[in-house]
Amino acid sequence: MKHLVLVDGHHLMYRAFYAIPATLKTSKGEQTNAVYGVASMLISLLKAEEPDSLVFCFDAGEETFRHQENATYKEGRAETPDEFYAQIPRIINLIESFPIKHCSEARYEADDLLCAYAKAGEQAGMRVTIVTGDRDAFQLATDNVRVAIPHKGYQAPEYLDPQAILAKYGVRPDQIASYKGLCGDASDNLPGVKGIGPKGAAKLLQQYGTLQGIYDHLDEITGSTKDKLAADRESAFFCERMATLVSDFPLPVPLADAELKGIQTGKASAFLRELEFNSLGKRLQSVCESPYGKAHFVWEGETTVSKKKAVGEGQMALF
């Protein structure tokens, strides 16, 4: 069974930016901590997952259909420093140098793109791994689709399939949107039902199955829980709708174009040398010379790596 890996690009960028010290710079003074982190995780991902096809999905940074329905959607998030945004073009250059396909859509979030590609991959008979830390993606888990949460620079990813999600949150993947409708999601500025927390939401869904099922049996529920549900009914269904991922749009990059086959690594190797990521160049070469790498990549880098090193690169052993 072919393996499709889908990557939440912004999640990896944020994770890298805040995990790696901002002191990581080239000898010319260019800050590269986020670029280095994404490059390192990408190489580790190739080694760990051995994908046959790979797509990076990004938010377009514009108003999606959710923003059009809810003006306060995702308000309240901390401002991201300019040093982060300055590295985004470099990260895109990195991805394109491999070359690996990436996409974004103005009306949809990266999570919706992950949803569309996951369903397309599963329908094509592929097994799918979604690399993200966003809980919304848990609703996509099936017997053939799992979610991988990066840890330690993708040295120890946490894998969540339907059984793991049920064990961790007390709800099935198909109940995740209803779950968020009840307990909300502060990261998306979704309030849910005031006073209903994760444990309470899970208990209700275990008993009634869906958000609609809960409200269909509201008369059976007693005490303050019933009052809370009645008071925030509109909010619950609205938050459920905001949390529900969609896939009813054309794939911006055809799935067939995402296949990794005969990928020449000359540009990727040169990019890593340009930013003085010498240890990453060696790691990429190691992946390319593995049985998996030989089946998917053509190593075109330099055998002898320059001794010039980005300032602080030696401190990044875990990445």
LUMKOLTOR-969399 format. One line per 8 residues: their letters; for each residue x, y, z of N, C-alpha, C, O. Coordinates in steps of 0.001 Angstrom, whole numbers. Example, Ala and Ser with C-alpha at 12.3 -4.5 7.8 and 13.67 -1.06 7.14 Angstrom:
! residues 2
as = 13190/-5690/7800/12300/-4500/7800/13200/-3300/7800/14236/-3319/8465; 12850/-2250/7080/13670/-1060/7140/12900/30/7870/13409/1138/8039
***
This chain:
! residues 319
mkhlvlvd = 844/-1201/0/0/0/0/880/1252/0/1726/1418/879; 682/2124/-977/1453/3367/-1056/1154/4274/140/54/4256/693; 2161/5069/525/2050/5907/1716/2048/7382/1328/3024/7886/772; 950/8068/1624/821/9508/1412/1021/10222/2742/349/9909/3726; 1943/11179/2774/2170/11988/3975/1744/13423/3689/2166/14028/2703; 903/13953/4564/404/15327/4458/930/16127/5632/834/15685/6777; 1481/17290/5364/2127/18082/6408/1424/19419/6584/1216/20159/5621; 1062/19717/7820/538/21026/8189/1731/21974/8263/2426/22041/9277
ghhlmyra = 1957/22711/7164/3152/23532/7042/3310/24569/8137/4402/24744/8677; 2223/25259/8470/2325/26299/9493/2623/25696/10859/3344/26297/11655; 2080/24523/11138/2384/23895/12424/3878/23612/12542/4481/23877/13582; 4475/23076/11481/5900/22801/11525/6709/24085/11661/7697/24123/12395; 6293/25143/10953/7032/26397/11035/6982/26987/12435/8011/27393/12975; 5792/27038/13026/5670/27583/14374/6454/26741/15374/7138/27270/16251; 6345/25433/15230/7040/24539/16147/8550/24784/16080/9224/24857/17108; 9062/24908/14875/10488/25123/14689/10923/26488/15224/11959/26604/15880
fyaipatl = 10126/27517/14939/10502/28873/15331/10631/29011/16849/11553/29659/17346; 9702/28399/17572/9710/28545/19025/10554/27483/19732/10868/27629/20913; 10920/26418/19018/11718/25367/19645/13214/25631/19538/13991/25181/20380; 13616/26357/18507/15033/26565/18240/15402/28013/18538/14688/28920/18110; 16495/28258/19260/16883/29623/19634/17027/30545/18424/17513/30145/17366; 16597/31773/18611/16691/32766/17540/18129/33136/17231/18386/33850/16262; 19060/32671/18025/20478/32954/17798/21044/32179/16618/22161/32445/16176; 20270/31214/16103/20761/30454/14951/20743/31352/13716/19681/31752/13240
ktskgeqt = 21931/31662/13208/22070/32564/12061/23193/32065/11167/24061/31304/11595; 23159/32510/9918/24270/32214/9019/25447/33114/9386/25317/34033/10194; 26581/32835/8785/27768/33656/9056/27575/35087/8574/28306/35989/8985; 26569/35300/7685/26264/36657/7216/25215/37347/8085/24871/38505/7848; 24707/36633/9091/23767/37248/10029/22304/36988/9749/21452/37557/10432; 21971/36149/8770/20562/35854/8472/19991/34889/9515/20555/33818/9737; 18884/35258/10155/18255/34379/11133/17586/33208/10424/16834/33398/9468; 17865/31999/10898/17402/30816/10176/16851/29729/11093/16793/28565/10695
navygvas = 16447/30082/12306/16021/29030/13241/14791/28268/12739/14743/27043/12853; 13800/28971/12185/12597/28297/11689/12914/27469/10441/12409/26357/10284; 13745/28013/9562/14104/27287/8334/14851/26010/8693/14573/24940/8150; 15800/26134/9614/16575/24965/10044/15658/23903/10640/15775/22721/10317; 14742/24330/11513/13853/23374/12166/12979/22629/11182/12809/21415/11293; 12418/23350/10211/11571/22701/9207/12407/21745/8356/11974/20629/8069; 13596/22177/7956/14466/21315/7152/14829/20046/7916/14810/18949/7356; 15158/20200/9188/15528/19056/10006/14361/18089/10166/14529/16877/10031
mlisllka = 13163/18636/10459/12000/17773/10623/11620/17086/9311/11174/15938/9315; 11796/17784/8198/11487/17195/6895/12388/15994/6619/11915/14955/6160; 13678/16134/6896/14605/15030/6661/14292/13867/7603/14331/12705/7199; 13979/14189/8866/13611/13131/9819/12312/12452/9393/12158/11240/9541; 11384/13241/8866/10107/12702/8400/10321/11727/7238/9712/10658/7198; 11180/12101/6304/11463/11214/5172/12031/9883/5665/11676/8816/5163; 12910/9966/6644/13524/8749/7180/12516/7901/7940/12495/6679/7794; 11666/8554/8765/10742/7811/9621/9527/7280/8868/9091/6155/9111
eepdslvf = 8975/8082/7955/7705/7727/7309/7875/7049/5955/6994/6309/5518; 9000/7295/5290/9250/6738/3958/8043/6946/3034/7471/5979/2531; 7660/8208/2814/6471/8467/1985/6713/8185/513/7812/8373/-10; 5651/7726/-140/5670/7597/-1596/5181/8884/-2250/5551/9196/-3383; 4340/9632/-1521/3842/10933/-1983/3827/11869/-784/3634/11429/350; 4032/13162/-1031/4158/14129/67/3621/15481/-366/3938/15968/-1452; 2794/16093/500/2234/17421/224/2296/18262/1498/1896/17802/2568; 2797/19491/1385/2738/20483/2461/1499/21349/2240/1290/21863/1140
cfdageet = 682/21513/3271/-515/22345/3180/-341/23572/4068/57/23455/5227; -639/24747/3522/-457/26003/4248/-1763/26795/4292/-2615/26657/3414; -1907/27623/5321/-2953/28644/5331/-2539/29743/4369/-1361/30091/4281; -3510/30288/3648/-3204/31339/2675/-3038/32698/3335/-2524/33631/2717; -3468/32818/4587/-3356/34090/5277/-4445/35071/4914/-4324/36267/5182; -5521/34570/4300/-6632/35423/3916/-7899/34996/4654/-7889/34018/5402; -8972/35724/4441/-10229/35381/5087/-10827/34129/4465/-11109/34095/3267; -11018/33104/5280/-11644/31879/4801/-13153/31982/4983/-13653/32987/5487
frhqenat = -13871/30951/4576/-15323/30959/4748/-15692/31010/6228/-16765/31500/6580; -14816/30511/7096/-15096/30566/8537/-15006/32000/9056/-15822/32417/9877; -14026/32745/8583/-13928/34159/8972/-15142/34947/8475/-15608/35869/9144; -15643/34580/7311/-16807/35275/6760/-18051/35013/7599/-18928/35871/7695; -18133/33826/8210/-19260/33500/9081/-19075/34025/10497/-20048/34309/11195; -17837/34150/10911/-17540/34518/12289/-16375/35501/12299/-15221/35104/12137; -16671/36767/12486/-15656/37818/12417/-14588/37668/13491/-13476/38172/13334; -14919/36974/14588/-13959/36836/15689/-13202/35515/15633/-12461/35189/16560
ykegraet = -13381/34747/14549/-12723/33445/14443/-11214/33602/14549/-10607/34373/13806; -10623/32877/15463/-9184/32852/15745/-8649/34171/16288/-7434/34362/16336; -9516/35074/16693/-9035/36295/17342/-8467/35934/18704/-8861/34939/19313; -7536/36755/19171/-6975/36530/20494/-5670/35772/20484/-5026/35638/21525; -5267/35275/19331/-3981/34589/19260/-2854/35598/19406/-2960/36738/18953; -1776/35164/20043/-634/36057/20256/-27/36461/18915/30/35670/17974; 423/37705/18856/1066/38197/17639/2362/37424/17376/3156/37193/18288; 2556/37038/16138/3779/36335/15766/4841/37348/15384/4557/38270/14620
pdefyaqi = 6070/37203/15897/7128/38180/15609/7449/38292/14125/7269/37340/13365; 7920/39455/13725/8310/39676/12332/9416/38713/11907/9510/38347/10735; 10255/38303/12867/11355/37385/12551/10840/36035/12030/11530/35334/11290; 9613/35691/12436/9008/34460/11918/8593/34649/10461/8944/33840/9601; 7849/35714/10189/7343/35941/8833/8484/36126/7832/8357/35751/6667; 9583/36697/8284/10715/36919/7382/11300/35611/6873/11948/35586/5827; 11077/34516/7610/11663/33228/7220/10732/32373/6348/11156/31354/5802; 9469/32787/6219/8525/31984/5442/8962/31819/3987/8910/30701/3474
priinlie = 9395/32897/3289/9846/32689/1900/10991/31689/1795/11059/30913/842; 11888/31710/2777/13003/30773/2781/12499/29329/2970/13031/28398/2365; 11479/29156/3806/10928/27821/4035/10264/27298/2762/10387/26120/2427; 9560/28186/2056/8958/27789/774/10061/27419/-220/9935/26442/-958; 11151/28209/-234/12292/27883/-1100/12850/26505/-770/13202/25733/-1662; 12924/26207/538/13411/24905/987/12550/23780/417/13070/22827/-166; 11233/23894/587/10307/22848/132/10410/22668/-1384/10422/21545/-1888; 10483/23796/-2100/10545/23717/-3562/11887/23186/-4054/11972/22650/-5158
sfpikhcs = 12926/23329/-3251/14243/22862/-3678/14329/21348/-3706/15192/20802/-4394; 13463/20650/-2980/13592/19189/-2893/13306/18450/-4207/14095/17545/-4477; 12343/18680/-5036/11173/19541/-4871/9993/18744/-4312/9769/17592/-4685; 9246/19384/-3409/8060/18778/-2807/6887/19709/-3067/7043/20929/-3025; 5716/19146/-3336/4546/19955/-3640/4003/20623/-2374/4002/20039/-1290; 3544/21860/-2548/2881/22577/-1452/1689/23328/-2020/1642/23613/-3217; 721/23651/-1160/-488/24311/-1657/-1151/25124/-551/-909/24912/638; -1983/26049/-974/-2845/26829/-81/-4042/27282/-912/-3979/27318/-2141
earyeadd = -5127/27625/-230/-6344/28084/-901/-6933/29238/-104/-7045/29159/1119; -7310/30309/-793/-7775/31520/-106/-8997/31280/771/-9084/31843/1863; -9937/30461/323/-11201/30285/1060/-11138/29193/2122/-12070/29034/2911; -10039/28441/2139/-9982/27293/3037/-8721/27323/3883/-7716/27935/3520; -8802/26649/5013/-7646/26528/5889/-6805/25325/5494/-7239/24456/4738; -5586/25300/6028/-4712/24156/5778/-5378/22859/6234/-5199/21816/5605; -6145/22920/7326/-6831/21719/7821/-7812/21164/6791/-7952/19948/6657; -8486/22047/6069/-9411/21596/5025/-8644/20926/3884/-9102/19936/3313
llcayaka = -7476/21477/3560/-6647/20861/2528/-6171/19478/2978/-6163/18529/2195; -5776/19378/4244/-5393/18071/4778/-6546/17086/4649/-6348/15922/4301; -7756/17569/4934/-8958/16740/4836/-9173/16264/3399/-9407/15080/3161; -9092/17184/2450/-9341/16843/1049/-8317/15832/532/-8672/14871/-149; -7044/16058/862/-6009/15148/390/-6075/13800/1103/-5827/12762/490; -6408/13809/2394/-6522/12545/3125/-7619/11677/2521/-7437/10474/2337; -8751/12288/2218/-9858/11521/1625/-9508/11049/221/-9842/9929/-164; -8835/11903/-542/-8438/11516/-1896/-7427/10372/-1854/-7499/9437/-2650
geqagmrv = -6481/10459/-913/-5483/9418/-789/-6099/8090/-379/-5752/7042/-924; -7014/8136/583/-7665/6916/1040/-8499/6301/-86/-8515/5082/-262; -9188/7152/-843/-9989/6650/-1961/-9113/6031/-3047/-9555/5156/-3792; -7861/6499/-3129/-6920/5957/-4114/-6221/4695/-3599/-5336/4160/-4266; -6615/4221/-2420/-6043/2996/-1874/-4732/3183/-1150/-3963/2235/-994; -4465/4419/-698/-3221/4709/0/-3445/4726/1507/-4557/4976/1974; -2395/4462/2256/-2449/4755/3682/-1932/6176/3862/-1054/6613/3118; -2460/6892/4829/-2202/8326/4951/-1713/8662/6357/-2265/8183/7347
tivtgdrd = -685/9480/6432/-219/10043/7700/-308/11557/7620/251/12171/6711; -1014/12162/8578/-1172/13616/8629/-284/14152/9747/-477/13808/10913; 676/14983/9399/1618/15527/10370/1133/16895/10828/1196/17863/10071; 654/16979/12054/99/18226/12587/-46/18107/14093/38/17016/14657; -264/19241/14731/-591/19230/16157/-1975/19781/16393/-2375/19986/17539; -2720/20025/15319/-4053/20612/15407/-5087/19524/15663/-5195/18565/14900; -5839/19680/16734/-6828/18682/17134/-7946/18524/16110/-8599/17481/16079; -8183/19526/15275/-9214/19411/14241/-8955/18207/13334/-9894/17559/12871
afqlatdn = -7682/17912/13085/-7343/16824/12169/-7701/15457/12732/-7741/14477/11988; -7963/15375/14028/-8300/14077/14611/-9582/13508/14009/-9783/12294/14009; -10450/14381/13495/-11700/13896/12896/-11456/13137/11600/-12369/12501/11074; -10233/13196/11079/-9908/12530/9820/-9379/11121/10013/-9231/10389/9035; -9091/10719/11240/-8491/9416/11495/-9447/8276/11133/-10630/8301/11471; -8906/7291/10445/-9650/6080/10080/-8681/4904/10207/-7565/5066/10701; -9102/3740/9769/-8208/2584/9790/-7000/2794/8886/-5952/2184/9100; -7137/3658/7871/-6038/3909/6934/-5440/5304/7049/-4499/5635/6327
vrvaiphk = -5978/6127/7951/-5494/7502/8132/-5141/7703/9600/-5973/7486/10481; -3913/8116/9857/-3484/8388/11228/-2905/9792/11309/-2495/10369/10301; -2877/10330/12514/-2312/11656/12765/-999/11479/13510/-932/10733/14487; 51/12165/13053/1362/12130/13701/1667/13508/14270/1718/14493/13533; 1870/13576/15578/2230/14831/16234/3736/14839/16449/4254/13969/17150; 4459/15798/15867/5923/15800/16000/6364/16049/17445/5786/16878/18147; 7376/15331/17869/8033/15566/19154/9530/15398/18944/9968/14555/18161; 10306/16204/19646/11769/16118/19583/12276/16184/18141/13093/15373/17705
gyqapeyl = 11763/17174/17425/12222/17353/16054/11902/16183/15164/12685/15849/14274; 10778/15557/15381/10301/14378/14654/11174/13159/14920/11227/12236/14107; 11858/13161/16060/12600/11972/16468/11689/10986/17189/11971/9788/17235; 10585/11503/17757/9671/10633/18510/8234/11078/18283/7580/11529/19223; 7721/10962/17048/6350/11405/16777/5330/10561/17537/5528/9367/17759; 4232/11213/17931/3127/10521/18594/2067/10207/17551/1566/11112/16882; 1724/8942/17408/768/8528/16396/-605/8292/17022/-736/7624/18047; -1622/8861/16376/-2985/8725/16867/-3875/8158/15760/-4088/8793/14728
dpqailak = -4387/6951/15997/-5384/6360/15125/-6726/6451/15849/-6767/6991/16954; -7813/5955/15289/-9106/6092/15965/-9119/5543/17393/-9741/6134/18276; -8441/4424/17626/-8422/3833/18954/-7656/4718/19946/-8074/4874/21093; -6532/5298/19497/-5736/6164/20364/-6479/7453/20688/-6388/7956/21808; -7213/7991/19720/-7995/9210/19950/-9102/8938/20960/-9345/9752/21851; -9773/7796/20826/-10818/7429/21776/-10242/7260/23177/-10846/7699/24155; -9079/6628/23275/-8460/6410/24578/-8011/7724/25217/-8079/7875/26437; -7553/8678/24398/-6999/9928/24920/-8065/10964/25231/-7951/11702/26209
ygvrpdqi = -9107/11022/24397/-10109/12086/24544/-11495/11574/24913/-12371/12362/25270; -11703/10266/24831/-13005/9716/25187/-14051/9855/24111/-15233/9618/24361; -13634/10240/22898/-14571/10379/21778/-13955/9771/20527/-12735/9648/20425; -14802/9393/19577/-14352/8863/18298/-13972/10013/17358/-14385/11150/17586; -13202/9740/16317/-12877/10787/15349/-14109/11491/14789/-14092/12709/14612; -15179/10745/14507/-16369/11366/13934/-17119/12238/14942/-18075/12922/14577; -16694/12218/16205/-17325/13043/17235/-16507/14287/17585/-16925/15083/18427; -15359/14459/16955/-14471/15565/17316/-15136/16929/17122/-15008/17799/17983
asykglcg = -15842/17130/16010/-16489/18428/15768/-17559/18692/16833/-17669/19815/17326; -18350/17673/17194/-19352/17823/18255/-18674/18097/19591/-19166/18883/20400; -17542/17442/19809/-16749/17629/21032/-16327/19099/21164/-16442/19694/22236; -15842/19667/20065/-15446/21070/20095/-16655/21993/20185/-16562/23094/20727; -17775/21547/19660/-19002/22325/19818/-19401/22463/21276/-19981/23472/21680; -19087/21444/22063/-19433/21464/23489/-18379/22169/24341/-18704/23093/25086; -17129/21745/24237/-16111/22312/25127/-15309/23437/24482/-14452/24041/25128; -15589/23723/23193/-14952/24851/22536/-13489/24605/22222/-12966/23506/22402
dasdnlpg = -12846/25661/21747/-11421/25603/21421/-10874/27018/21511/-11120/27848/20636; -10129/27286/22581/-9614/28638/22808/-8696/29087/21677/-8664/30274/21354; -7943/28161/21065/-7002/28542/20013/-7713/29086/18783/-7133/29868/18029; -8977/28679/18568/-9765/29176/17440/-10815/30192/17882/-11647/30621/17082; -10773/30572/19148/-11750/31510/19716/-13178/30982/19572/-14104/31720/19233; -13327/29692/19837/-14649/29058/19812/-15052/28745/21250/-14412/27908/21887; -16089/29385/21779/-16431/29241/23202/-17123/27933/23556/-17011/27473/24692; -17834/27323/22614/-18585/26121/22938/-19713/26417/23910/-20367/27455/23813
vkgigpkg = -19943/25508/24847/-20971/25684/25877/-20278/26056/27180/-19471/25286/27701; -20585/27214/27696/-19943/27684/28926/-20204/26706/30067/-21349/26364/30363; -19127/26268/30695/-19251/25361/31830/-19129/23894/31490/-19093/23052/32387; -19064/23564/30172/-18880/22176/29751/-17418/21987/29355/-16946/22586/28389; -16713/21159/30101/-15309/20905/29811/-15104/19633/29018/-16074/18975/28641; -13841/19272/28754/-13556/18078/27955/-14167/16793/28521/-14717/15993/27764; -14080/16585/29822/-14629/15361/30409/-16153/15331/30296/-16745/14296/29990; -16770/16473/30546/-18229/16544/30436/-18695/16350/29011/-19709/15698/28762
aakllqqy = -17947/16921/28068/-18302/16774/26656/-18192/15315/26229/-19073/14788/25550; -17091/14665/26637/-16898/13264/26272/-18009/12384/26854/-18517/11486/26183; -18373/12649/28093/-19419/11839/28742/-20751/11972/28011/-21456/10984/27807; -21090/13190/27621/-22344/13406/26911/-22342/12710/25546/-23339/12112/25141; -21220/12795/24852/-21144/12186/23528/-21104/10661/23604/-21615/9977/22718; -20506/10143/24647/-20530/8691/24838/-21961/8182/25030/-22292/7061/24644; -22797/9022/25630/-24166/8602/25906/-25109/8857/24737/-25987/8044/24447; -24917/10009/24057/-25892/10402/23038/-25347/10413/21607/-26109/10614/20661
gtlqgiyd = -24062/10202/21441/-23498/10019/20110/-23080/11263/19366/-21946/11354/18898; -23980/12230/19248/-23708/13445/18483/-24232/14659/19240/-24957/14528/20226; -23858/15828/18768/-24379/17049/19373/-25887/17120/19181/-26617/17482/20104; -26358/16773/17981/-27793/16757/17731/-28484/15754/18642/-29572/16017/19153; -27848/14600/18845/-28419/13600/19734/-28557/14090/21160/-29524/13765/21849; -27586/14875/21599/-27654/15438/22957/-28863/16356/23073/-29633/16260/24029; -29026/17242/22102/-30134/18201/22184/-31483/17536/21914/-32516/18015/22384; -31477/16444/21165/-32728/15701/20968/-33207/15068/22276/-34396/14797/22441
hldeitgs = -32277/14836/23200/-32608/14202/24477/-32362/15152/25653/-32109/14723/26779; -32444/16447/25360/-32163/17435/26408/-33055/17248/27631/-32617/17498/28755; -34293/16815/27432/-35214/16642/28561/-34776/15524/29505/-35197/15480/30661; -33925/14619/29006/-33451/13525/29858/-32286/13958/30746/-31974/13301/31738; -31647/15069/30381/-30470/15540/31109/-30935/16417/32269/-31845/17233/32117; -30315/16245/33408/-30773/16956/34608/-29731/17952/35117/-28588/17981/34662; -30165/18755/36065/-29280/19657/36790/-28710/20784/35960/-29297/21213/34967; -27531/21261/36399/-26913/22429/35772/-26445/22139/34351/-26364/23049/33526
tkdklaad = -26138/20879/34062/-25689/20537/32703/-26782/20865/31691/-26513/21421/30627; -28009/20515/32037/-29134/20821/31146/-29268/22324/30952/-29489/22787/29832; -29139/23083/32019/-29261/24546/31939/-28165/25138/31055/-28422/26036/30253; -26946/24632/31207/-25823/25135/30405/-26032/24840/28918/-25806/25693/28059; -26463/23629/28643/-26717/23252/27256/-27826/24087/26636/-27719/24523/25490; -28888/24308/27397/-30018/25092/26894/-29609/26537/26627/-30035/27140/25642; -28782/27083/27511/-28392/28491/27388/-27488/28736/26172/-27562/29796/25550; -26639/27760/25833/-25650/27963/24769/-25869/27041/23569/-24919/26654/22888
resaffce = -27126/26700/23323/-27440/25819/22191/-26916/26395/20877/-26258/25692/20110; -27196/27638/20621/-26780/28249/19354/-25268/28230/19214/-24745/27928/18141; -24557/28553/20300/-23093/28549/20282/-22559/27151/20005/-21592/26997/19258; -23173/26132/20595/-22705/24758/20422/-22755/24338/18960/-21776/23809/18434; -23872/24564/18306/-24004/24149/16907/-23132/25005/15992/-22611/24517/14989; -22976/26281/16339/-22120/27151/15538/-20660/26689/15634/-19964/26616/14621; -20201/26381/16847/-18815/25941/17031/-18582/24588/16377/-17501/24333/15846; -19576/23727/16411/-19452/22441/15725/-19258/22669/14228/-18422/22018/13601
rmatlvsd = -20026/23589/13659/-19906/23879/12229/-18532/24465/11902/-17932/24112/10887; -18041/25345/12748/-16732/25940/12523/-15618/24896/12604/-14594/25021/11933; -15823/23875/13421/-14793/22854/13622/-14835/21752/12575/-13886/20977/12456; -15909/21673/11822/-16061/20598/10837/-15235/20899/9591/-15439/21923/8939; -14307/20011/9262/-13471/20200/8082/-14243/19856/6818/-15120/18993/6823; -13905/20539/5748/-14602/20328/4478/-13614/19852/3414/-12406/20059/3527; -14154/19214/2385/-13288/18702/1311/-13947/18802/-57/-13474/18210/-1026; -15046/19556/-132/-15813/19615/-1386/-15280/20698/-2321/-16004/21615/-2708
fplpvpla = -14013/20576/-2674/-13388/21515/-3615/-12272/20768/-4340/-11760/19775/-3823; -11890/21229/-5522/-10836/20537/-6281/-9490/20629/-5565/-9176/21647/-4947; -8707/19574/-5651/-7361/19603/-5074/-6514/20622/-5838/-6451/20560/-7066; -5869/21551/-5148/-5062/22554/-5853/-3870/21955/-6581/-3433/22491/-7599; -3343/20855/-6074/-2273/20112/-6740/-2779/18686/-6935/-3118/18030/-5950; -2843/18184/-8154/-3316/16807/-8363/-2512/15819/-7527/-1296/15947/-7390; -3200/14846/-6980/-2544/13876/-6111/-1400/13160/-6833/-372/12862/-6224; -1572/12890/-8096/-535/12196/-8862/763/12996/-8933/1846/12422/-9046
daelkgiq = 651/14333/-8867/1836/15190/-8962/2655/15195/-7686/3787/15679/-7677; 2093/14658/-6604/2784/14672/-5309/3685/13464/-5115/4328/13328/-4073; 3737/12587/-6108/4536/11365/-5970/6028/11690/-5918/6517/12534/-6670; 6736/11015/-5029/8186/11158/-4929/8818/10028/-5744/8824/8871/-5323; 9337/10374/-6892/9900/9352/-7779/11026/9972/-8595/10810/10923/-9346; 12212/9435/-8442/13359/9960/-9171/13670/11398/-8813/14121/12165/-9663; 13434/11776/-7560/13637/13165/-7130/15123/13484/-7074/15871/12828/-6349; 15552/14470/-7821/16955/14885/-7829/17191/15890/-6697/16421/16835/-6527
tgkasafl = 18246/15680/-5939/18449/16459/-4703/19501/17553/-4831/19920/18136/-3831; 19925/17828/-6050/20967/18839/-6218/20587/20200/-5655/21380/20833/-4958; 19358/20654/-5962/18929/21966/-5486/18763/21982/-3972/19102/22969/-3319; 18239/20884/-3408/18075/20809/-1954/19428/20841/-1266/19610/21550/-276; 20367/20084/-1783/21707/20061/-1214/22352/21436/-1276/22979/21881/-315; 22194/22110/-2417/22764/23453/-2577/22111/24441/-1622/22781/25311/-1065; 20786/24303/-1431/20083/25198/-502/20608/25019/911/20843/26004/1612; 20794/23779/1340/21308/23525/2693/22719/24075/2851/23063/24587/3917
relefnsl = 23539/23979/1811/24895/24547/1869/24834/26068/1934/25601/26698/2661; 23912/26655/1164/23794/28117/1142/23503/28672/2533/24055/29699/2928; 22625/27981/3274/22280/28438/4618/23181/27825/5684/22936/27980/6880; 24224/27127/5239/25265/26596/6124/24726/25534/7085/25200/25402/8213; 23727/24782/6617/23162/23686/7407/23928/22402/7067/23371/21468/6489; 25184/22372/7428/26056/21298/6973/25673/19936/7543/25750/18929/6840; 25264/19895/8801/24870/18618/9389/23620/18073/8708/23462/16859/8580; 22730/18963/8270/21518/18519/7583/21853/17962/6207/21200/17029/5740
gkrlqsvc = 22855/18521/5560/23281/17989/4277/23754/16549/4406/23463/15711/3553; 24474/16273/5464/24945/14910/5696/23771/13981/5991/23747/12839/5531; 22808/14470/6752/21637/13646/7068/20803/13353/5818/20308/12240/5640; 20655/14353/4966/19915/14143/3718/20620/13107/2855/19971/12244/2264; 21935/13188/2781/22690/12209/2009/22457/10805/2564/22301/9852/1801; 22434/10677/3887/22209/9371/4515/20845/8798/4140/20719/7606/3861; 19819/9664/4135/18482/9213/3744/18479/8770/2288/17909/7734/1947; 19116/9558/1435/19115/9248/3/19863/7954/-313/19575/7296/-1313
espygkah = 20815/7595/534/21601/6388/296/20995/5159/957/21540/4062/834; 19866/5325/1663/19165/4194/2259/18375/3470/1174/18173/4028/96; 17923/2243/1429/17105/1537/420/15885/2353/-2/15555/2406/-1186; 15210/2994/968/14067/3845/617/14531/5006/-259/13920/5290/-1290; 15604/5674/146/16082/6830/-599/16463/6493/-2021/16153/7251/-2940; 17130/5371/-2220/17548/4983/-3562/16355/4715/-4472/16452/4859/-5690; 15226/4323/-3876/14027/4041/-4666/13258/5306/-5030/12407/5277/-5919; 13550/6421/-4351/12757/7634/-4565/13584/8876/-4924/13054/9812/-5522
fvwegett = 14874/8895/-4568/15695/10086/-4753/16963/9753/-5530/17396/8603/-5597; 17541/10797/-6114/18835/10689/-6772/19762/11667/-6073/19591/12879/-6202; 20739/11161/-5337/21628/12044/-4575/22551/12800/-5524/23254/12204/-6340; 22533/14127/-5398/23362/14978/-6262/24172/15979/-5447/24706/16945/-5992; 24260/15745/-4144/25004/16690/-3304/26488/16441/-3355/26962/15508/-4005; 27227/17307/-2647/28665/17158/-2561/28991/16080/-1532/28381/16024/-465; 29952/15231/-1862/30368/14195/-918/31115/14817/246/30940/14407/1393; 31942/15802/-45/32684/16502/1002/31947/17781/1347/31778/18651/493
vskkkavg = 31507/17904/2590/30736/19053/3020/31655/20132/3554/32596/19838/4292; 31397/21366/3194/32177/22494/3673/32185/22547/5194/31204/22170/5836; 33278/23009/5769/33368/23088/7229/32659/24318/7780/32484/24441/8992; 32246/25236/6894/31559/26444/7373/30238/26050/8004/29499/25243/7439; 29932/26603/9159/28757/26169/9922/27947/27389/10345/28505/28416/10733; 26636/27264/10264/25783/28350/10737/26033/28577/12222/26263/27632/12976; 25985/29841/12631/26215/30186/14026/25170/29498/14901/23973/29745/14753; 25615/28649/15799/24714/27962/16702/24234/26624/16208/23497/25947/16925
egqmalf = 24623/26200/14995/24124/24925/14458/24528/23749/15329/23783/22776/15448; 25696/23831/15936/26155/22730/16769/25297/22497/17995/25390/21438/18617; 24449/23476/18365/23580/23341/19531/22284/22617/19170/21465/22380/20058; 22066/22258/17915/20786/21746/17458/20755/20231/17316/20051/19704/16454; 21508/19529/18150/21649/18089/18001/20300/17366/18012/20118/16404/17265; 19349/17810/18843/18062/17134/18932/17225/17340/17682/16302/16566/17427; 17523/18351/16911/16794/18601/15682/17602/18105/14481/17152/18226/13341
***
